[in-house]
Amino acid sequence: MPKVSVIIPVYGVEKYIERCTVSLFEQTLDDMEFIFVDDCTPDRSMEILGCVIEKYRLRFAEKNYIVRTERMPTNSGQAAVRRHGIQLATGDYIIHCDSDDWVDIDMYRIMYKEAITTNSDFVICDYIVSDGDTDISIVQGCHSRTKEELMHNTLFQRDPWSLCNKLFKRSAYYNIFYPQGAMGEDMLTTLQLLINCKSFSYIPKGLYYYYTNFNSISKAKGVESTLYRFNQAKDNVDNLLRIFKERNLANSYQMELNYVQYTVLRLLQPTLRDPRCYSLWKETYRGIWKRFLLNPNVNMKDKLKFVLSSIKLYPYA
């Protein structure tokens, strides 16, 4: 049985897949499983991946690596790809890696050793934001000492909800609702995993490299791009609210969930001059307004933006 399974979605990454794959195959940890899931990519990503795999064949035998390439029947999106990879994974622990990112060659050895030494259900590390040439910033992966505090900080976005810097026991992946849209996907999945776990450990070191692409859909401006992101995010947050209610956690995290609802509305702020966006702003989550303004965990800057947006005085982008 592998120690760690790494799940890597592949779509439209011919410029980056070699960098990512080399960093994975150069890992210092042995007994690993790599599951590449082709989401019907239209470019040469899989061809390039195949070349790198051939180059590392001998190393796979030396390190006892299992390398699998799977293909989705139709283009299904990252959430569905990850779900498929999880169903195939056989490692004691599971982690995700986006195929335009890359990792420190010691990342999985360090995280696995920490998990085994501390008997943790999951391990968190810091990650580095990079444009591919320059390290722009390092993001602290955890500011929390207990799981309850981590849940609180994750919902308030004080601790990042990324899956790629978190190594979970495979047994944590039970009773998971997998999202459809990309916006807020990690949030919805990570919080369910946190609910299913008891103990965690934190490594204060940047081991994962997150590539920031300034031309990606998540950074695109304009009304249609805004509405696309808003609808995906709202769907995932609605499911998060449902899950917390079903698991009798909604009352314990009411202020935090109220804030997450605001983050969905916040996506509309740059385009509130558009009637469709302003209508959604006024009608979506109407019950949160008073609670949001009275929430002691929300800073005054966000509250002021909220009020100004409601009367169309926010300085729109």
C-alpha positions in Angstrom: 0.0 0.0 0.0 1.4 3.4 -0.9 2.2 5.9 1.9 0.8 8.9 0.0 -1.5 9.2 -3.0 -1.2 12.5 -5.0 -4.1 13.4 -7.3 -3.3 15.7 -10.2 -6.0 17.0 -12.6 -4.8 17.7 -16.1 -6.4 20.3 -18.4 -4.9 23.0 -20.5 -1.5 22.9 -18.8 1.0 22.1 -21.6 3.1 25.1 -20.5 3.4 23.9 -16.9 2.9 20.1 -16.7 6.6 19.2 -17.1 7.6 21.5 -14.2 4.9 20.0 -12.0 5.5 16.4 -12.9 9.3 16.6 -12.5 8.9 18.1 -9.0 6.6 15.1 -8.1 8.8 12.4 -9.6 11.8 13.8 -7.8 10.2 13.4 -4.4 12.5 12.0 -1.6 9.6 9.9 -0.1 9.3 6.4 -1.4 6.2 4.2 -1.8 4.0 6.9 -3.4 1.1 6.8 -5.9 0.6 9.5 -8.5 -2.9 9.7 -10.2 -3.0 12.0 -13.2 -6.6 12.5 -14.4 -7.0 13.8 -17.9 -10.1 16.0 -18.1 -10.2 15.7 -21.9 -7.5 18.4 -22.3 -7.5 19.9 -25.8 -3.7 20.6 -25.8 -0.5 18.6 -25.6 -0.5 18.2 -21.8 -0.9 14.4 -21.8 1.7 14.0 -24.6 4.2 16.0 -22.5 3.3 14.0 -19.4 3.9 10.8 -21.2 7.4 11.9 -22.2 8.2 12.8 -18.6 6.9 9.4 -17.4 9.1 7.6 -19.8 12.1 9.6 -18.7 11.5 8.5 -15.0 10.6 4.8 -15.5 13.7 3.5 -13.8 13.2 5.8 -10.8 9.6 4.5 -10.4 11.1 1.1 -9.8 13.8 2.3 -7.4 11.3 4.4 -5.3 8.4 1.9 -5.6 6.2 4.6 -7.3 2.8 3.8 -8.8 2.0 6.1 -11.7 -1.5 6.1 -13.2 -3.1 8.1 -16.0 -6.8 8.1 -16.2 -9.2 9.9 -18.6 -12.6 11.4 -17.9 -15.3 10.4 -20.4 -16.2 14.1 -20.9 -14.8 17.4 -19.7 -16.1 17.5 -16.2 -14.3 20.2 -14.2 -11.7 19.9 -11.4 -14.1 18.9 -8.7 -15.3 15.8 -10.6 -11.7 15.0 -11.6 -10.6 15.1 -7.9 -13.5 12.9 -6.9 -12.5 10.3 -9.5 -8.9 10.4 -8.3 -10.0 10.0 -4.7 -12.0 6.9 -5.6 -8.9 5.4 -7.2 -6.5 6.3 -4.5 -5.0 3.5 -2.4 -2.5 5.4 -0.2 -2.7 5.8 3.6 -2.8 9.6 3.0 -4.2 11.7 0.1 -3.1 15.1 -1.1 -3.9 17.1 -4.2 -1.6 19.0 -6.6 -2.7 21.3 -9.3 -0.9 20.7 -12.6 0.2 24.3 -13.1 1.8 24.3 -9.6 4.8 22.5 -8.3 6.2 21.2 -5.0 9.4 21.1 -3.0 11.1 17.7 -3.6 11.0 17.1 0.2 7.4 18.1 0.6 5.7 14.7 1.0 8.5 13.1 3.0 8.3 15.9 5.5 4.5 15.9 5.7 4.2 12.1 5.9 6.9 11.9 8.6 5.0 14.6 10.6 1.7 12.7 10.2 3.2 9.4 11.4 5.3 10.9 14.2 2.3 12.9 15.7 -0.4 10.4 14.6 -2.3 13.3 13.1 -5.4 12.9 10.9 -4.0 15.7 8.6 -1.0 17.9 8.3 -0.8 21.5 7.0 2.2 23.4 5.5 2.7 26.9 4.2 2.7 27.6 0.5 4.6 30.1 -1.7 2.8 32.2 -4.3 4.9 32.5 -7.5 4.6 33.9 -11.0 6.9 31.1 -12.2 10.0 33.3 -12.0 9.7 35.1 -8.7 8.4 34.1 -5.3 5.8 36.8 -4.6 4.8 35.9 -1.1 4.6 33.1 1.4 1.2 32.2 2.8 1.0 30.9 6.4 -1.0 27.8 6.2 -2.3 27.8 9.8 -2.8 30.2 12.7 -4.8 27.8 14.8 -4.0 25.5 17.8 -7.2 23.4 17.9 -9.4 22.0 15.2 -12.3 24.2 16.4 -10.1 27.2 16.0 -9.1 26.0 12.6 -12.7 25.7 11.5 -13.4 29.2 12.8 -10.3 30.7 11.0 -11.0 28.8 7.8 -14.5 30.1 7.6 -13.3 33.6 8.2 -10.6 33.1 5.6 -7.8 33.7 8.2 -6.5 30.3 7.4 -6.4 29.3 3.7 -8.8 26.5 2.7 -6.6 25.1 -0.1 -6.4 21.3 -0.4 -3.0 21.3 -2.0 -1.1 22.2 1.3 -3.0 19.6 3.4 -2.2 15.9 3.7 -5.3 14.0 4.9 -5.7 10.4 6.0 -7.6 8.5 3.3 -10.2 7.5 6.0 -11.2 11.2 6.3 -12.8 11.0 2.8 -16.2 9.7 4.0 -19.6 11.2 3.7 -18.2 13.9 1.4 -20.4 16.0 -0.9 -18.3 16.9 -3.9 -18.9 20.4 -5.4 -19.6 21.2 -9.0 -18.3 24.7 -9.6 -14.7 25.7 -9.1 -15.3 28.9 -7.1 -15.2 27.9 -3.4 -14.6 24.2 -4.3 -11.6 23.8 -1.9 -13.6 25.6 0.8 -16.5 23.1 0.6 -14.3 20.0 0.5 -11.7 21.1 3.1 -14.4 22.0 5.7 -16.0 18.6 5.3 -12.7 16.9 5.8 -12.0 19.1 8.9 -15.3 18.0 10.3 -14.4 14.3 9.8 -11.0 14.7 11.5 -9.9 15.1 15.1 -6.2 15.9 15.2 -3.8 17.9 13.0 -0.2 19.1 12.9 1.3 22.2 11.3 4.7 22.6 9.5 5.6 26.3 9.3 7.5 25.9 6.1 6.7 26.8 2.5 6.6 23.4 0.6 4.0 24.0 -2.1 4.4 26.5 -4.9 1.2 28.1 -6.1 1.4 29.5 -9.6 -0.6 32.7 -10.0 -1.9 33.2 -13.5 -3.1 36.8 -14.0 -5.1 35.8 -17.1 -7.2 33.1 -15.4 -11.0 33.1 -15.3 -10.9 33.8 -11.5 -9.1 37.1 -12.3 -11.1 38.1 -15.4 -13.1 41.3 -15.1 -16.5 42.2 -16.5 -20.1 41.5 -15.8 -20.3 38.0 -17.4 -17.2 36.8 -15.6 -18.5 38.2 -12.4 -21.8 36.4 -12.7 -20.1 33.2 -13.7 -18.0 33.3 -10.5 -20.9 34.4 -8.3 -23.2 31.6 -9.4 -20.5 28.9 -8.8 -19.6 30.4 -5.4 -23.2 30.7 -4.3 -23.9 27.1 -5.2 -20.9 25.9 -3.1 -21.8 28.1 -0.2 -25.4 27.0 -0.3 -24.2 23.4 0.0 -21.9 24.4 2.8 -24.8 25.9 4.8 -26.9 22.7 4.1 -24.1 20.4 5.3 -23.5 22.4 8.5 -27.2 22.3 9.2 -27.5 18.6 8.6 -24.5 17.9 10.9 -25.9 20.2 13.6 -23.1 22.7 13.4 -24.9 25.7 12.0 -25.7 27.3 15.4 -22.1 26.8 16.6 -20.7 28.6 13.5 -23.5 31.1 12.8 -21.2 34.2 12.6 -18.6 32.3 10.5 -21.2 31.1 8.0 -22.7 34.6 7.9 -19.3 35.9 6.8 -18.9 33.2 4.1 -22.3 34.3 2.7 -20.9 37.9 2.5 -17.8 36.7 0.6 -20.2 35.5 -2.1 -21.9 38.9 -2.3 -18.5 40.6 -2.3 -17.8 39.1 -5.7 -20.5 41.4 -7.1 -19.1 44.6 -5.8 -17.0 45.6 -8.8 -20.0 45.4 -11.1 -22.9 46.7 -9.1 -23.7 49.4 -11.7 -25.1 46.5 -13.8 -28.8 46.0 -12.9 -28.5 42.2 -12.8 -25.6 42.4 -10.4 -27.3 44.9 -8.2 -30.5 42.9 -8.1 -28.6 39.8 -7.0 -26.8 41.9 -4.4 -30.1 43.1 -2.9 -32.0 39.7 -3.1 -29.3 37.2 -2.2 -28.9 36.2 1.5 -31.2 39.1 2.6 -31.2 37.9 6.1 -27.5 38.4 6.7 -27.4 42.2 6.5 -28.0 43.1 10.1 -26.1 40.1 11.5 -23.1 40.9 9.3 -22.9 44.5 10.5 -23.2 43.4 14.1 -20.6 40.6 13.7 -17.6 41.5 16.0 -15.3 39.3 13.8 -15.8 41.5 10.7 -13.5 44.5 10.4 -14.9 48.0 9.9 -13.5 48.2 6.4 -15.6 45.3 5.2 -18.7 46.7 7.0 -18.2 50.1 5.3 -17.8 48.5 1.9 -21.0 46.5 2.5 -23.0 49.6 3.4 -21.6 51.7 0.5 -22.3 48.9 -1.9 -25.9 48.7 -0.7 -26.5 52.4 -1.7 -24.3 52.2 -4.8 -21.6 54.4 -3.4 -18.8 51.8 -3.4 -15.8 52.9 -5.6 -16.4 50.4 -8.3 -13.5 48.9 -10.3 
